[in-house]
């Protein structure tokens, strides 16, 4: 994959705050600044970005790209459940690209997974976000049990020390 050229793919915007790590969320701050309700989850105009084609019926975005997915929301937010099957279809169609998303809602990962998911797709990278020890202890056991080929842990915003030694191993990307 060409990680030099990455694409921001925000299928939807908005989400409800989930935990103390959401207290100063940039998306909520931007909503207040730009006059939109950050708690209202709405589909973006770029929803179908990965599968858009040109006049020659070729994908506008070439293969090998990395899509940073849902950075103005959470891919697993409940309010997007109705749209997620279509999102999975687009991700499935673009096996020539990589897709990365971060989530604080890892407990919802298996809800609505595609029937052909199996133990994960090689081109989908999921990062679980933990902001403190409490959230690491809550989310990481669920994350490690999820059917994924590629896992990463993100500590943001880091609100206190986290000892992740019990969760680190070959199943976590380094």
Secondary structure, DSSP 8 states (H G I E B T S, - for coil): -EEEEEEEE-SEE-----SGGGTT-HHHHHHHHHT--TTS-EE-TTTTGGG-B-TTS-BSS-TTEEEEE-TTS-TT-GGGHHHHHHHHHHHHHTTTSEEEEEES-GGGTTTT--TT-TT--TTEEEEEE--SHHHHHHHHHHHHHS--S-EEEE--S--S----TTT-STTS--
